[in-house]
């Protein structure tokens, strides 16, 4: 019996590999803001990745407000075609429309999604775009998710301007599993603007404290990753505490700092500047400094003690390095995560000239 099944599978496999298959370069297109009662049309690039001609047999839409213009002639093997979808914006608010395209290549249809938001008037970003990421201008080149609790999904926005003479299809590359990105509109015409929304899934961050990564913004899909289109992303995940223990007034640690801002002065001709901060436990149980991290390069830190009994003091030494701080994209700061329920997170600002 197993031998017969194997022979059948070997006979069917070549047929499956040579079957027609229809794919879309972009199955989801975001139109961004669409003016009320002004129909919008987008074009989907369709590919026949099979070895035989492929013909579109039927097209179904999720509502009568959407019309589809598709090629009636067959698409050659490994050829391409354009399917145009028009949405007649007669209702205010967010829309998400589905188009199903059936062909002689597969029983299941190819599904295309058209989404956006219908507005009375298109509102452009009123701020500036001081940063250049590859061929695009943006309002930021660094994103920070601060004071995040486990389970939260905060978002950050990057405003994008296309000052080139070409159509842009911005794409965020090298995102870790805890970040997702959505760009609206999907295509930004020359001189126009858009918004990228970055969402953090805090459940997927492993460690408490500071997590940092670099992502990259491409002008179009397929762009290469390089330092010119790099964005840095930081997230501070706060530790969880035993609420029952704090509620019954059990002895708790309490941290006291000599300063939360450290002014190291002016570099001048100096290559390094040094300073220190004293940390004291004025509570009634052991204070644990669980992590000490830096938001940027250009700093060296040294903590002589991470566990302090009541009354004990620790010393945090800080060294700023001039050459490395020149490359920093954000202000030099130090993050401490502790078991003090009133100060689970402490940020120390470092000032240099």
PECORLIN-V47203 format. One record per pair of residues at least 24 apart in sequence whose C-alpha atoms are under 10 Angstrom apart, sorted by the first residue. I is the first residue (numbers start at 1). J is the second residue. Records with the same first field share a line. If there is no record, write none. Layout:
I = J + J
//
This chain:
16 = 50
17 = 50 + 51
18 = 49 + 50 + 51 + 52
19 = 49 + 50 + 51 + 52 + 53 + 54 + 104 + 105 + 106
20 = 48 + 49 + 50 + 51 + 52 + 53 + 54 + 55 + 76 + 77 + 78 + 103 + 104 + 105 + 106
21 = 47 + 48 + 49 + 50 + 51 + 52 + 53 + 54 + 77 + 78 + 103 + 104 + 105 + 106 + 110
22 = 46 + 47 + 48 + 49 + 50 + 54 + 55 + 56 + 75 + 78 + 80 + 101 + 102 + 103 + 104 + 105 + 106 + 109 + 110
23 = 47 + 48 + 49 + 50 + 80 + 109 + 110 + 111 + 112
24 = 48 + 80 + 81 + 82 + 83 + 110 + 111 + 112
25 = 221
26 = 112 + 113 + 186 + 221
27 = 99 + 110 + 111 + 112 + 113 + 114
28 = 96 + 97 + 98 + 111 + 112 + 113 + 114 + 115 + 186
29 = 96 + 112 + 113 + 114 + 115 + 116 + 183 + 184 + 185 + 186 + 187
30 = 95 + 96 + 113 + 114 + 115 + 116 + 117 + 182 + 183 + 184 + 185 + 186 + 187
31 = 95 + 114 + 115 + 116 + 117 + 118 + 183 + 184 + 185 + 186 + 187 + 188 + 194
32 = 94 + 115 + 116 + 117 + 118 + 119 + 122 + 183 + 184 + 185 + 186 + 187 + 188 + 193 + 194 + 195
33 = 93 + 94 + 115 + 116 + 117 + 118 + 119 + 120 + 121 + 122 + 123 + 124 + 184 + 185 + 194
34 = 87 + 88 + 89 + 92 + 93 + 94 + 115 + 116 + 117 + 118 + 119 + 120 + 121 + 122 + 185
35 = 89 + 90 + 92 + 117 + 118 + 119 + 120 + 121 + 122
36 = 88 + 89 + 90 + 91 + 92 + 93 + 117 + 118 + 119 + 120 + 121 + 122
37 = 87 + 88 + 89 + 90 + 91 + 92 + 118 + 119 + 120
38 = 87 + 88 + 89 + 90 + 118
39 = 65 + 66 + 86 + 87 + 88 + 89 + 90
40 = 66 + 85 + 86 + 87 + 88 + 89
41 = 66 + 67 + 68 + 84 + 85 + 86 + 87 + 88 + 114
42 = 68 + 82 + 83 + 84 + 85 + 86 + 87 + 114 + 187
43 = 68 + 69 + 70 + 81 + 82 + 83 + 84 + 85 + 86
44 = 70 + 81 + 82 + 83 + 84 + 85 + 112 + 113 + 114
45 = 80 + 81 + 82 + 83 + 84
46 = 70 + 75 + 79 + 80 + 81 + 82 + 83 + 110
47 = 75 + 76 + 77 + 78 + 79 + 80 + 81 + 82
48 = 74 + 75 + 76 + 77 + 78 + 79 + 80 + 81 + 105
49 = 76 + 77 + 78 + 79 + 80
50 = 76 + 77 + 78 + 79 + 105
51 = 76 + 77 + 78 + 79
52 = 76 + 77 + 78 + 79 + 105
53 = 77 + 78 + 79 + 104 + 105
54 = 78 + 79 + 103 + 104 + 105 + 106
55 = 102 + 103 + 104 + 105
56 = 101 + 102 + 103 + 104 + 105 + 109
57 = 101 + 102 + 103 + 104 + 105
58 = 100 + 101 + 102 + 103 + 104 + 109
59 = 99 + 100 + 101 + 102 + 103 + 109 + 110 + 111
60 = 98 + 99 + 100 + 101 + 102 + 109 + 111
61 = 85 + 97 + 98 + 99 + 100 + 101 + 111 + 112
62 = 96 + 97 + 98 + 99 + 100 + 113
63 = 87 + 97 + 98 + 99
64 = 88
65 = 89 + 90 + 91 + 97
66 = 97 + 98 + 99 + 114
67 = 99
68 = 99 + 101
70 = 101
74 = 103 + 104
83 = 112
85 = 112 + 113 + 114
86 = 114
87 = 114 + 115
89 = 117 + 118 + 119
90 = 118
91 = 117 + 118 + 119
92 = 117 + 118 + 119 + 120
93 = 117 + 118 + 119 + 120
94 = 118 + 119
115 = 184 + 185 + 186
116 = 184 + 185 + 186
117 = 184
124 = 159 + 192 + 193 + 194
125 = 159 + 160 + 161 + 193 + 194 + 195
126 = 159
127 = 159
128 = 159 + 160 + 161
129 = 158 + 159 + 160 + 161
131 = 160 + 229
132 = 160 + 161 + 228 + 229 + 230
133 = 160 + 216 + 217 + 218 + 219 + 226 + 227 + 228 + 229 + 230 + 231
134 = 216 + 217 + 218 + 219 + 223 + 224 + 225 + 226 + 227 + 228 + 229 + 230
135 = 161 + 162 + 163 + 164 + 166 + 168 + 170 + 217 + 218 + 219 + 220 + 228 + 229
136 = 160 + 161 + 162 + 163 + 164 + 168 + 170 + 193 + 217 + 218 + 219 + 229
137 = 161 + 162 + 163 + 164 + 193
138 = 162 + 193 + 194 + 195 + 196
140 = 231 + 232 + 329
141 = 216 + 229 + 230 + 231 + 232 + 233 + 329 + 330
142 = 214 + 215 + 230 + 231 + 232 + 233 + 234 + 329 + 330
143 = 198 + 212 + 214 + 231 + 232 + 233 + 234 + 235 + 330
144 = 212 + 232 + 233 + 234 + 235 + 236 + 295 + 330
145 = 199 + 200 + 202 + 210 + 211 + 233 + 234 + 235 + 236 + 237
146 = 210 + 234 + 235 + 236 + 237 + 238
147 = 209 + 235 + 236 + 237 + 238 + 239 + 344 + 345
148 = 200 + 201 + 202 + 208 + 209 + 235 + 236 + 237 + 238 + 239
149 = 202 + 203 + 208 + 236 + 237 + 238 + 239 + 240
150 = 201 + 202 + 203 + 204 + 205 + 206 + 208 + 237 + 238 + 239 + 240
151 = 200 + 201 + 202 + 203 + 204 + 205
152 = 200 + 201 + 202 + 203 + 237
153 = 178 + 179 + 198 + 199 + 200 + 201 + 202 + 203
154 = 198 + 199 + 200 + 201 + 202
155 = 179 + 180 + 181 + 197 + 198 + 199 + 200 + 201
156 = 181 + 196 + 197 + 198 + 199 + 200
157 = 181 + 182 + 183 + 195 + 196 + 197 + 198 + 199
158 = 183 + 194 + 195 + 196 + 197 + 198
159 = 183 + 184 + 193 + 194 + 195 + 196 + 197
160 = 184 + 188 + 192 + 193 + 194 + 195 + 196
161 = 188 + 189 + 190 + 191 + 192 + 193 + 194 + 195
162 = 187 + 188 + 189 + 190 + 191 + 192 + 193 + 194 + 219
163 = 188 + 189 + 190 + 191 + 192 + 193
164 = 189 + 190 + 191 + 192
165 = 189 + 190 + 191
166 = 190 + 191 + 219
167 = 191 + 192 + 219 + 220
168 = 192 + 218 + 219 + 220 + 221
169 = 218 + 219 + 220 + 221
170 = 194 + 195 + 196 + 217 + 218 + 219 + 220 + 221 + 223
171 = 196 + 216 + 217 + 218 + 219 + 220 + 221 + 222 + 223
172 = 196 + 198 + 215 + 216 + 217 + 218 + 219 + 220 + 221 + 229 + 230 + 231
173 = 214 + 215 + 216 + 217 + 218 + 221 + 222 + 223 + 224 + 225 + 229 + 230
174 = 213 + 214 + 215 + 216 + 217 + 225
175 = 213 + 214 + 215 + 216 + 233
176 = 200 + 204 + 205 + 213 + 214 + 215
177 = 201 + 204 + 205
178 = 202 + 203 + 204 + 205 + 206
179 = 204 + 205 + 215 + 233
187 = 219 + 220
188 = 219
198 = 233
200 = 235
202 = 235 + 236 + 237
203 = 237
205 = 235 + 236 + 237
206 = 237
207 = 236 + 237 + 238 + 239
208 = 235 + 236 + 237 + 238 + 239 + 240 + 290 + 291 + 337
209 = 235 + 236 + 237 + 238 + 239 + 290 + 291 + 292 + 293 + 335 + 336 + 337 + 338 + 344 + 345
210 = 234 + 235 + 236 + 237 + 238 + 291 + 292 + 293 + 294 + 295 + 334 + 335 + 336 + 337
211 = 235 + 236 + 237 + 293 + 295
212 = 236 + 295 + 296
231 = 329
232 = 329 + 330
234 = 295
235 = 295
236 = 335 + 337 + 345
237 = 337 + 345
238 = 337 + 338 + 344 + 345
239 = 290 + 337 + 338 + 339 + 341 + 344 + 345
240 = 339 + 341 + 344
241 = 339 + 340 + 341 + 344
242 = 341
243 = 341
246 = 341
250 = 284 + 285
251 = 283 + 284 + 285 + 286
252 = 282 + 283 + 284 + 285 + 286 + 287 + 310 + 339 + 340 + 341 + 342
253 = 281 + 282 + 283 + 284 + 285 + 286 + 287 + 288 + 308 + 309 + 310 + 338 + 339 + 340 + 341 + 342 + 343
254 = 280 + 281 + 282 + 283 + 284 + 285 + 286 + 287 + 288 + 310 + 311 + 338 + 339 + 340 + 341 + 342 + 343
255 = 279 + 280 + 281 + 282 + 283 + 287 + 288 + 289 + 308 + 310 + 313 + 338 + 339 + 340 + 341 + 342 + 343 + 344 + 346
256 = 280 + 281 + 282 + 283 + 313 + 343
257 = 281 + 313 + 314 + 315 + 346 + 348
258 = 315
259 = 348 + 349
260 = 333 + 334 + 346 + 347 + 348 + 349 + 350
261 = 333 + 334 + 347 + 348 + 349 + 350 + 351
262 = 318 + 333 + 348 + 349 + 350 + 351 + 352
263 = 349 + 350 + 351 + 352 + 353
264 = 318 + 319 + 320 + 350 + 351 + 352 + 353
265 = 350 + 351 + 352 + 353
266 = 322 + 351 + 352 + 353
267 = 320 + 321 + 322 + 352 + 353
268 = 322 + 353
269 = 322
270 = 321 + 322
271 = 320 + 321 + 322 + 323 + 324
272 = 298 + 299 + 319 + 320 + 321 + 322 + 323
273 = 299 + 318 + 319 + 320 + 321 + 322 + 352
274 = 299 + 300 + 301 + 317 + 318 + 319 + 320 + 321
275 = 301 + 316 + 317 + 318 + 319 + 320 + 350
276 = 301 + 302 + 303 + 315 + 316 + 317 + 318 + 319
277 = 303 + 314 + 315 + 316 + 317 + 318 + 348
278 = 303 + 313 + 314 + 315 + 316 + 317
279 = 303 + 305 + 306 + 308 + 312 + 313 + 314 + 315 + 316
280 = 308 + 309 + 310 + 311 + 312 + 313 + 314 + 315
281 = 307 + 308 + 309 + 310 + 311 + 312 + 313 + 314 + 340
282 = 308 + 309 + 310 + 311 + 312 + 313
283 = 308 + 309 + 310 + 311 + 312 + 340
284 = 309 + 310 + 311
285 = 309 + 310 + 311 + 340
286 = 310 + 311 + 312 + 339 + 340
287 = 311 + 312 + 338 + 339 + 340
288 = 337 + 338 + 339 + 340
289 = 336 + 337 + 338 + 339 + 340 + 344 + 345
290 = 336 + 337 + 338 + 339 + 344
291 = 335 + 336 + 337 + 338 + 345
292 = 316 + 334 + 335 + 336 + 337 + 338 + 346 + 347
293 = 333 + 334 + 335 + 336 + 337 + 347
294 = 332 + 333 + 334 + 335 + 336 + 347 + 348
295 = 328 + 329 + 330 + 331 + 332 + 333 + 334 + 335 + 347
296 = 324 + 325 + 327 + 328 + 329 + 330 + 331 + 332 + 333 + 334
297 = 321 + 324 + 325 + 326 + 327 + 328 + 329 + 330 + 332 + 333
298 = 322 + 323 + 324 + 325 + 326 + 327 + 328 + 332
299 = 324 + 325 + 332 + 333 + 334 + 350
301 = 334
306 = 338
307 = 338
318 = 350
319 = 350
320 = 350 + 351 + 352
321 = 352
322 = 352 + 353
325 = 352
//
